[in-house]
Amino acid sequence: MIRDVQIPPTGFGPGSQPSETEGSELEYMSLPQDMRTYTPSIPMVEADPALAPAMALMGQIADAADKVAKGGKSVSFDLSGLDKANRGLIAETMGEGEVAMKLRGIPALSVQESVFAGIWTVTGVGIDRIDVATVPDAARDHAFVASVERRAVQAGPGVVNAPALIAELEDKSAGYAGELHVINLTLLPHTEEDLLWLDTRLGQGATDILSRGYGNCRIRATALPHVWRVQFFNSMDTLILDTLEVTDMPEVVLAADEDLAESAARLRQVMEAIR
């Protein structure tokens, strides 16, 4: 059969193909840029004998970090007796790290990890101190004191799997002996009504934590002892992992022994640069 043939064929000829240079360089999708990493901050101060109290205190903080890294107890340093210049030097040296906390209570406390992992600034009404610890004791002490009470409501329409989860959590909470137990809500079938009912039955504790790194991790104590809600968000603030953990403190919050030892070394390096 004879068919019509178009001459020249479409898709050929000048301008139909890329030039020699066009497309020669690969173009990659841009990656998230908000990964937080350690960068030393050297305070811009002149050597001044008047700043000796701050320098001495930071030396003690570094020593404490070494001791805690070796299994020692947490140590607190009161900053309220420092004058403005010395307090300012410590604030500038410590900076702000990845983890921040709000602790409800009397007094309410604000906790900010410094750029040195395991060294925390704790402030509140009449309180201004630095804690050296894997996590400040205050974050544990009253974590499960209810700020929103647990409510024993009946399961309504749409509540399917939540009652079984509550029974499991209450059992693990009552028998908690230091062993981590995790319920991964992301992998379990559930409805919106399940999640709302869980929130009502668990209540809310006194400790809220935000860990900023590659995306955010938001941690909230519930009013059921040893039970935490741990949610991971990516850099676009989309929930990618939703869990309930039965533990003393979620591991994502804790400064490791290696972190504390490294913090001691880094702090001493900054102090040498200031001198």
C-alpha positions as CSV (number, residue, x, y, z in Angstrom):
1,M,0.0,0.0,0.0
2,I,1.4,3.4,-0.9
3,R,1.2,6.0,1.9
4,D,1.8,9.7,1.9
5,V,5.4,10.5,3.1
6,Q,6.1,13.9,4.7
7,I,9.4,15.3,3.6
8,P,11.3,16.3,5.6
9,P,10.0,14.1,8.4
10,T,8.7,15.9,11.5
11,G,11.1,16.0,14.5
12,F,14.2,16.4,12.4
13,G,16.1,19.3,11.0
14,P,17.7,22.4,12.4
15,G,16.5,23.3,15.9
16,S,14.9,19.9,16.5
17,Q,17.8,18.5,18.5
18,P,19.7,19.9,21.5
19,S,22.9,21.9,20.7
20,E,26.3,20.5,21.6
21,T,26.4,22.3,24.9
22,E,22.7,22.1,25.8
23,G,22.1,19.4,28.4
24,S,25.8,18.7,28.9
25,E,25.5,19.6,32.6
26,L,23.4,17.5,34.9
27,E,20.8,19.3,36.9
28,Y,20.0,17.9,40.3
29,M,16.9,18.4,42.4
30,S,17.8,20.8,45.2
31,L,18.1,19.1,48.6
32,P,16.8,20.4,52.0
33,Q,19.3,23.0,53.4
34,D,18.2,23.2,57.0
35,M,20.3,20.5,58.6
36,R,21.8,22.0,61.8
37,T,25.5,21.2,62.4
38,Y,27.9,22.4,65.0
39,T,29.9,25.5,64.2
40,P,32.0,27.1,66.9
41,S,30.9,30.6,68.0
42,I,33.8,32.6,69.4
43,P,32.5,35.6,71.4
44,M,34.0,38.8,70.3
45,V,35.3,40.1,73.6
46,E,38.6,41.7,74.7
47,A,40.6,39.9,77.3
48,D,39.3,41.4,80.6
49,P,40.1,40.4,84.2
50,A,36.5,41.4,85.0
51,L,35.3,38.4,83.0
52,A,37.2,35.9,85.2
53,P,34.1,34.7,87.0
54,A,32.5,33.6,83.7
55,M,35.7,32.0,82.5
56,A,36.1,30.1,85.8
57,L,32.5,28.9,85.7
58,M,32.8,27.7,82.1
59,G,35.9,25.7,83.1
60,Q,33.8,24.0,85.8
61,I,31.0,23.3,83.3
62,A,33.5,21.6,81.0
63,D,34.9,19.5,83.9
64,A,31.3,18.5,84.8
65,A,30.6,17.5,81.2
66,D,33.6,15.1,81.4
67,K,32.3,13.6,84.7
68,V,28.7,13.1,83.5
69,A,30.1,11.5,80.3
70,K,31.7,8.9,82.5
71,G,28.5,8.1,84.3
72,G,28.4,10.8,86.9
73,K,25.3,12.5,88.2
74,S,24.0,15.7,86.6
75,V,25.4,19.0,87.8
76,S,23.7,22.4,88.1
77,F,25.4,25.8,88.1
78,D,23.6,28.9,89.4
79,L,24.1,31.9,87.1
80,S,22.1,34.4,89.1
81,G,25.1,35.9,90.9
82,L,26.9,36.9,87.7
83,D,26.9,40.5,86.6
84,K,25.6,41.6,83.2
85,A,28.9,41.3,81.4
86,N,29.8,37.9,82.7
87,R,26.3,36.5,82.1
88,G,26.4,37.9,78.6
89,L,29.6,36.1,77.9
90,I,28.2,32.8,79.0
91,A,25.0,33.4,76.9
92,E,27.0,34.2,73.8
93,T,29.3,31.2,74.3
94,M,26.6,28.7,74.9
95,G,24.3,29.8,72.0
96,E,21.3,27.7,71.1
97,G,21.4,24.0,70.1
98,E,18.8,21.6,68.6
99,V,16.6,20.8,71.6
100,A,14.2,23.2,73.4
101,M,11.7,22.4,76.1
102,K,8.7,23.9,77.9
103,L,8.1,22.5,81.4
104,R,4.8,23.4,83.0
105,G,4.6,23.8,86.7
106,I,5.4,26.3,89.5
107,P,7.5,27.9,88.3
108,A,7.2,27.1,84.6
109,L,10.6,26.5,83.1
110,S,12.2,27.1,79.7
111,V,15.0,24.8,78.8
112,Q,17.4,25.3,75.8
113,E,20.2,23.1,74.9
114,S,23.4,25.0,74.1
115,V,25.5,24.4,71.0
116,F,27.4,22.0,73.3
117,A,25.3,18.8,73.6
118,G,24.4,18.0,77.1
119,I,24.8,21.5,78.4
120,W,21.4,23.1,79.0
121,T,20.3,26.6,80.0
122,V,17.3,26.5,82.4
123,T,15.3,29.7,83.1
124,G,12.1,30.6,84.9
125,V,10.9,33.0,87.6
126,G,13.8,33.3,90.0
127,I,15.8,30.6,88.2
128,D,18.8,31.1,85.9
129,R,21.1,28.1,85.8
130,I,23.0,25.7,83.6
131,D,22.4,22.0,83.9
132,V,25.0,19.5,82.7
133,A,23.2,16.2,82.0
134,T,22.0,13.8,79.4
135,V,18.7,15.6,79.9
136,P,17.8,18.0,82.7
137,D,16.3,16.3,85.8
138,A,13.4,18.8,85.7
139,A,12.3,17.4,82.3
140,R,11.8,14.0,84.0
141,D,10.7,14.9,87.5
142,H,7.2,16.2,86.7
143,A,6.8,15.1,83.1
144,F,3.6,13.1,83.7
145,V,1.8,15.6,86.0
146,A,-1.4,16.3,84.1
147,S,-1.8,19.7,82.5
148,V,-4.8,18.1,80.6
149,E,-6.4,15.4,82.7
150,R,-7.1,11.9,81.2
151,R,-10.8,11.4,80.5
152,A,-12.4,7.9,80.5
153,V,-14.8,8.5,77.6
154,Q,-16.6,5.7,75.8
155,A,-15.5,4.8,72.3
156,G,-17.9,6.3,69.8
157,P,-18.5,5.8,66.1
158,G,-15.2,5.5,64.1
159,V,-13.1,4.4,67.1
160,V,-11.8,1.1,66.0
161,N,-8.3,0.2,67.2
162,A,-7.7,2.8,69.9
163,P,-9.3,0.8,72.8
164,A,-6.8,-2.0,72.2
165,L,-3.9,0.4,72.1
166,I,-5.0,2.1,75.4
167,A,-5.2,-1.3,77.1
168,E,-1.7,-2.1,75.9
169,L,-0.3,1.2,77.0
170,E,-1.9,1.1,80.4
171,D,-0.4,-2.4,80.9
172,K,3.1,-1.4,79.9
173,S,2.9,1.8,82.0
174,A,1.8,-0.1,85.1
175,G,4.6,-2.7,84.7
176,Y,7.3,-0.3,83.4
177,A,10.7,-1.5,84.6
178,G,13.0,0.3,82.2
179,E,12.3,-1.6,79.0
180,L,11.4,0.5,76.0
181,H,8.1,-0.3,74.3
182,V,7.0,1.5,71.1
183,I,3.7,1.6,69.3
184,N,4.1,2.8,65.7
185,L,0.9,4.5,64.8
186,T,2.2,5.2,61.3
187,L,2.2,1.5,60.5
188,L,-1.1,0.6,62.2
189,P,-4.5,1.1,60.7
190,H,-6.4,3.8,62.5
191,T,-9.0,6.5,61.9
192,E,-9.0,10.2,62.9
193,E,-11.5,9.3,65.6
194,D,-9.0,6.8,66.9
195,L,-6.4,9.5,67.3
196,L,-8.7,12.0,68.9
197,W,-10.0,9.3,71.4
198,L,-6.4,8.3,72.2
199,D,-5.5,12.0,73.0
200,T,-8.5,12.2,75.3
201,R,-7.7,9.0,77.1
202,L,-4.0,9.8,77.5
203,G,-4.3,13.5,78.5
204,Q,-1.3,15.7,78.4
205,G,1.7,15.9,80.8
206,A,3.9,18.8,81.8
207,T,6.8,18.4,79.4
208,D,6.9,19.5,75.7
209,I,10.1,19.1,73.7
210,L,11.1,20.1,70.2
211,S,14.3,18.7,68.7
212,R,15.4,20.5,65.5
213,G,17.7,18.7,63.1
214,Y,16.9,17.3,59.7
215,G,13.2,18.3,60.1
216,N,11.6,18.4,63.5
217,C,10.9,15.9,66.2
218,R,8.1,16.9,68.6
219,I,7.8,15.0,71.9
220,R,5.0,15.4,74.4
221,A,4.6,13.7,77.7
222,T,1.1,12.3,78.3
223,A,-0.6,12.1,81.7
224,L,-0.1,8.3,81.7
225,P,3.2,7.6,83.5
226,H,6.1,6.8,81.2
227,V,4.1,7.3,78.0
228,W,5.3,9.8,75.4
229,R,3.9,10.9,72.0
230,V,6.9,11.2,69.6
231,Q,6.3,12.6,66.1
232,F,8.9,13.1,63.4
233,F,8.3,15.7,60.6
234,N,10.4,16.1,57.5
235,S,11.9,19.4,56.3
236,M,8.5,20.3,54.7
237,D,6.8,19.8,58.1
238,T,5.0,16.7,56.9
239,L,4.4,14.0,59.5
240,I,6.5,11.0,58.6
241,L,6.5,8.9,61.8
242,D,4.0,8.9,64.6
243,T,4.8,6.8,67.7
244,L,3.9,6.3,71.3
245,E,6.8,5.3,73.5
246,V,6.7,3.8,77.0
247,T,10.0,4.9,78.4
248,D,11.7,7.2,81.0
249,M,12.7,9.7,78.3
250,P,12.7,9.2,74.5
251,E,16.2,8.5,73.3
252,V,16.1,11.2,70.6
253,V,16.2,13.8,73.4
254,L,19.2,12.4,75.3
255,A,22.8,13.6,74.9
256,A,25.0,10.5,74.6
257,D,28.2,10.1,76.7
258,E,30.3,10.7,73.6
259,D,28.4,14.0,73.0
260,L,29.1,15.2,76.5
261,A,32.8,14.4,76.3
262,E,33.0,16.2,72.9
263,S,31.2,19.2,74.4
264,A,33.8,19.4,77.2
265,A,36.6,19.5,74.6
266,R,34.9,22.0,72.4
267,L,34.0,24.3,75.3
268,R,37.7,24.3,76.3
269,Q,38.7,25.2,72.8
270,V,36.4,28.2,72.7
271,M,37.7,29.3,76.1
272,E,41.3,29.1,74.7
273,A,40.2,31.3,71.8
274,I,38.7,33.9,74.1
275,R,41.9,34.1,76.2
